[in-house]
């Protein structure tokens, strides 16, 4: 019996697990939601923290690169990859990157949990400044963000202005994710306010450069008035 317990603990040690927990980190179930976009692709997670999301994405993507501004977190995530049995995460790596100044690694798909103050910077660096980029960017966000609705207002404003699609799923219900064909419970740590909040939907805005540039250059865009309204609301909150 103890052998079974020890083996289980050994396996669980290397499975993706959300150390920091929601709402500070995306639920691992997001990997299953975006499977069709990332299969066989090189995915770059911007702000990979301790690596949980990148590791969950690695089962579908051909290659995963997690970039993170905190070197101590890059070290922790890299250690999981190095010590995982059987080359479990051999297609995954982590590296230091300051997206405000450093070159962002080339990839087919970018995944990022949105920080409102860096949102416009990411749009510029990933879409405006990458004319050869033919992939998609997946922005994760919630209606209440981490502490306030600014994240939601900025992202939905951009969606209304530039197009793309938004996928929504409930995070109040038990969340599960699949890894290597097995289903696991996604351990999400919710604050009291978030667990009681009606704004418990998790959202993904998915946009490609062609649609972004086409709508950016469109005069009298049909959502222009709503975009301006959301921008005004955002300014009043900051």
C-alpha positions as a Python dict, from the first residue, in 0.01 Angstrom:
ca = {
    (1, 'X'): (0, 0, 0),
    (2, 'X'): (280, 243, 90),
    (3, 'X'): (448, 164, -243),
    (4, 'X'): (132, 271, -427),
    (5, 'X'): (112, 593, -226),
    (6, 'X'): (479, 670, -290),
    (7, 'X'): (439, 604, -662),
    (8, 'X'): (129, 824, -681),
    (9, 'X'): (309, 1106, -502),
    (10, 'X'): (606, 1067, -737),
    (11, 'X'): (386, 1094, -1048),
    (12, 'X'): (184, 1386, -909),
    (13, 'X'): (506, 1573, -835),
    (14, 'X'): (570, 1611, -1206),
    (15, 'X'): (216, 1667, -1330),
    (16, 'X'): (125, 2027, -1407),
    (17, 'X'): (-24, 2171, -1091),
    (18, 'X'): (-139, 2523, -1026),
    (19, 'X'): (91, 2616, -740),
    (20, 'X'): (-20, 2978, -715),
    (21, 'X'): (-385, 2903, -785),
    (22, 'X'): (-664, 3096, -950),
    (23, 'X'): (-723, 3393, -973),
    (24, 'X'): (-349, 3463, -976),
    (25, 'X'): (-290, 3198, -1241),
    (26, 'X'): (-501, 3062, -1526),
    (27, 'X'): (-691, 2738, -1459),
    (28, 'X'): (-507, 2444, -1614),
    (29, 'X'): (-828, 2344, -1793),
    (30, 'X'): (-755, 2623, -2041),
    (31, 'X'): (-507, 2390, -2212),
    (32, 'X'): (-790, 2159, -2315),
    (33, 'X'): (-1002, 2453, -2432),
    (34, 'X'): (-741, 2570, -2681),
    (35, 'X'): (-618, 2229, -2797),
    (36, 'X'): (-738, 2280, -3155),
    (37, 'X'): (-539, 2603, -3187),
    (38, 'X'): (-209, 2471, -3057),
    (39, 'X'): (-176, 2111, -3181),
    (40, 'X'): (156, 2076, -3358),
    (41, 'X'): (240, 2445, -3303),
    (42, 'X'): (518, 2629, -3126),
    (43, 'X'): (347, 2802, -2833),
    (44, 'X'): (500, 3083, -2629),
    (45, 'X'): (346, 3159, -2292),
    (46, 'X'): (417, 3516, -2187),
    (47, 'X'): (448, 3533, -1810),
    (48, 'X'): (495, 3162, -1744),
    (49, 'X'): (545, 3199, -1365),
    (50, 'X'): (628, 2852, -1225),
    (51, 'X'): (544, 2678, -1549),
    (52, 'X'): (208, 2514, -1479),
    (53, 'X'): (26, 2640, -1790),
    (54, 'X'): (322, 2581, -2021),
    (55, 'X'): (357, 2224, -1897),
    (56, 'X'): (-15, 2161, -1951),
    (57, 'X'): (11, 2302, -2305),
    (58, 'X'): (311, 2083, -2385),
    (59, 'X'): (99, 1771, -2443),
    (60, 'X'): (-60, 1930, -2751),
    (61, 'X'): (204, 2169, -2884),
    (62, 'X'): (513, 2059, -3074),
    (63, 'X'): (720, 2305, -2873),
    (64, 'X'): (651, 2533, -2576),
    (65, 'X'): (859, 2830, -2468),
    (66, 'X'): (769, 2997, -2140),
    (67, 'X'): (907, 3346, -2088),
    (68, 'X'): (916, 3516, -1749),
    (69, 'X'): (1065, 3834, -1606),
    (70, 'X'): (1147, 3683, -1267),
    (71, 'X'): (1464, 3475, -1294),
    (72, 'X'): (1387, 3277, -979),
    (73, 'X'): (1064, 3152, -1141),
    (74, 'X'): (1247, 3063, -1461),
    (75, 'X'): (1481, 2853, -1248),
    (76, 'X'): (1194, 2677, -1067),
    (77, 'X'): (1009, 2596, -1387),
    (78, 'X'): (1325, 2479, -1563),
    (79, 'X'): (1404, 2249, -1270),
    (80, 'X'): (1070, 2070, -1317),
    (81, 'X'): (1153, 2009, -1683),
    (82, 'X'): (1505, 1888, -1605),
    (83, 'X'): (1393, 1647, -1333),
    (84, 'X'): (1078, 1510, -1497),
    (85, 'X'): (1100, 1134, -1567),
    (86, 'X'): (1127, 994, -1917),
    (87, 'X'): (1171, 1326, -2091),
    (88, 'X'): (811, 1412, -2008),
    (89, 'X'): (859, 1779, -2097),
    (90, 'X'): (1141, 1754, -2349),
    (91, 'X'): (956, 1994, -2582),
    (92, 'X'): (930, 2265, -2315),
    (93, 'X'): (1178, 2528, -2202),
    (94, 'X'): (1174, 2845, -1994),
    (95, 'X'): (1376, 3160, -2033),
    (96, 'X'): (1410, 3508, -1893),
    (97, 'X'): (1251, 3786, -2098),
    (98, 'X'): (1148, 4143, -2027),
    (99, 'X'): (879, 4205, -2289),
    (100, 'X'): (918, 4581, -2257),
    (101, 'X'): (1276, 4576, -2385),
    (102, 'X'): (1385, 4226, -2495),
    (103, 'X'): (1312, 4047, -2818),
    (104, 'X'): (1008, 3820, -2775),
    (105, 'X'): (1079, 3467, -2907),
    (106, 'X'): (920, 3379, -3240),
    (107, 'X'): (626, 3136, -3211),
    (108, 'X'): (309, 3022, -3388),
    (109, 'X'): (80, 3091, -3092),
    (110, 'X'): (119, 3329, -2798),
    (111, 'X'): (-75, 3274, -2476),
    (112, 'X'): (-90, 3540, -2206),
    (113, 'X'): (-289, 3620, -1893),
    (114, 'X'): (-346, 3990, -1942),
    (115, 'X'): (-189, 4256, -1724),
    (116, 'X'): (-389, 4571, -1810),
    (117, 'X'): (-92, 4809, -1799),
    (118, 'X'): (96, 4594, -2054),
    (119, 'X'): (-202, 4521, -2280),
    (120, 'X'): (-141, 4791, -2542),
    (121, 'X'): (231, 4715, -2538),
    (122, 'X'): (160, 4348, -2618),
    (123, 'X'): (-72, 4438, -2904),
    (124, 'X'): (198, 4661, -3051),
    (125, 'X'): (489, 4421, -3001),
    (126, 'X'): (310, 4101, -3108),
    (127, 'X'): (91, 4233, -3389),
    (128, 'X'): (201, 4575, -3514),
    (129, 'X'): (574, 4499, -3503),
    (130, 'X'): (560, 4141, -3640),
    (131, 'X'): (457, 4174, -4009),
    (132, 'X'): (551, 3811, -4079),
    (133, 'X'): (352, 3667, -3789),
    (134, 'X'): (78, 3437, -3924),
    (135, 'X'): (-36, 3274, -3603),
    (136, 'X'): (-276, 3368, -3325),
    (137, 'X'): (-259, 3536, -2988),
    (138, 'X'): (-473, 3403, -2704),
    (139, 'X'): (-541, 3657, -2430),
    (140, 'X'): (-692, 3518, -2106),
    (141, 'X'): (-910, 3743, -1890),
    (142, 'X'): (-1208, 3753, -1652),
    (143, 'X'): (-1480, 4007, -1595),
    (144, 'X'): (-1339, 4108, -1260),
    (145, 'X'): (-973, 4063, -1353),
    (146, 'X'): (-764, 3996, -1045),
    (147, 'X'): (-885, 4296, -849),
    (148, 'X'): (-1105, 4508, -1075),
    (149, 'X'): (-1284, 4515, -1415),
    (150, 'X'): (-1012, 4705, -1602),
    (151, 'X'): (-877, 4384, -1755),
    (152, 'X'): (-1222, 4295, -1889),
    (153, 'X'): (-1294, 4645, -2021),
    (154, 'X'): (-967, 4671, -2208),
    (155, 'X'): (-988, 4324, -2360),
    (156, 'X'): (-1353, 4340, -2464),
    (157, 'X'): (-1291, 4687, -2603),
    (158, 'X'): (-1011, 4548, -2817),
    (159, 'X'): (-1229, 4253, -2922),
    (160, 'X'): (-1506, 4488, -3032),
    (161, 'X'): (-1259, 4706, -3219),
    (162, 'X'): (-1030, 4449, -3380),
    (163, 'X'): (-1243, 4133, -3408),
    (164, 'X'): (-1136, 3777, -3338),
    (165, 'X'): (-1339, 3548, -3115),
    (166, 'X'): (-1406, 3510, -2744),
    (167, 'X'): (-1442, 3171, -2577),
    (168, 'X'): (-1603, 3160, -2233),
    (169, 'X'): (-1626, 2884, -1975),
    (170, 'X'): (-1740, 2864, -1613),
    (171, 'X'): (-1480, 2848, -1338),
    (172, 'X'): (-1726, 2810, -1050),
    (173, 'X'): (-1800, 2451, -1145),
    (174, 'X'): (-1535, 2189, -1068),
    (175, 'X'): (-1258, 2231, -1321),
    (176, 'X'): (-1079, 1933, -1470),
    (177, 'X'): (-798, 1904, -1718),
    (178, 'X'): (-661, 1618, -1923),
    (179, 'X'): (-293, 1528, -1926),
    (180, 'X'): (-159, 1238, -2131),
    (181, 'X'): (-507, 1092, -2159),
    (182, 'X'): (-580, 1103, -1786),
    (183, 'X'): (-826, 1341, -1623),
    (184, 'X'): (-718, 1536, -1315),
    (185, 'X'): (-881, 1788, -1088),
    (186, 'X'): (-749, 2138, -1147),
    (187, 'X'): (-668, 2274, -802),
    (188, 'X'): (-793, 2631, -807),
    (189, 'X'): (-756, 2854, -502),
    (190, 'X'): (-1035, 3111, -508),
    (191, 'X'): (-1062, 3414, -288),
    (192, 'X'): (-1389, 3446, -98),
    (193, 'X'): (-1502, 3738, -314),
    (194, 'X'): (-1426, 3558, -640),
    (195, 'X'): (-1592, 3233, -533),
    (196, 'X'): (-1908, 3426, -449),
    (197, 'X'): (-1890, 3658, -748),
    (198, 'X'): (-2143, 3624, -1033),
    (199, 'X'): (-1858, 3723, -1267),
    (200, 'X'): (-1703, 3380, -1263),
    (201, 'X'): (-1664, 3324, -1636),
    (202, 'X'): (-1317, 3267, -1773),
    (203, 'X'): (-1261, 3423, -2114),
    (204, 'X'): (-1013, 3378, -2397),
    (205, 'X'): (-980, 3640, -2671),
    (206, 'X'): (-826, 3483, -2981),
    (207, 'X'): (-701, 3712, -3258),
    (208, 'X'): (-472, 3680, -3560),
    (209, 'X'): (-267, 3958, -3716),
    (210, 'X'): (-455, 3974, -4047),
    (211, 'X'): (-790, 4040, -3882),
    (212, 'X'): (-633, 4280, -3633),
    (213, 'X'): (-467, 4491, -3905),
    (214, 'X'): (-774, 4486, -4132),
    (215, 'X'): (-1003, 4616, -3859),
    (216, 'X'): (-743, 4856, -3724),
    (217, 'X'): (-730, 5028, -4063),
    (218, 'X'): (-1108, 5024, -4117),
    (219, 'X'): (-1270, 5367, -4115),
    (220, 'X'): (-1602, 5402, -3930),
    (221, 'X'): (-1571, 5061, -3773),
    (222, 'X'): (-1919, 4939, -3661),
    (223, 'X'): (-1798, 4899, -3301),
    (224, 'X'): (-1616, 5232, -3286),
    (225, 'X'): (-1873, 5397, -3055),
    (226, 'X'): (-1865, 5105, -2811),
    (227, 'X'): (-1485, 5104, -2824),
    (228, 'X'): (-1473, 5474, -2735),
    (229, 'X'): (-1721, 5421, -2453),
    (230, 'X'): (-1513, 5138, -2306),
    (231, 'X'): (-1198, 5349, -2332),
    (232, 'X'): (-1370, 5632, -2147),
    (233, 'X'): (-1487, 5389, -1878),
    (234, 'X'): (-1136, 5252, -1844),
    (235, 'X'): (-984, 5600, -1806),
    (236, 'X'): (-1229, 5678, -1528),
    (237, 'X'): (-1112, 5369, -1339),
    (238, 'X'): (-736, 5436, -1358),
}
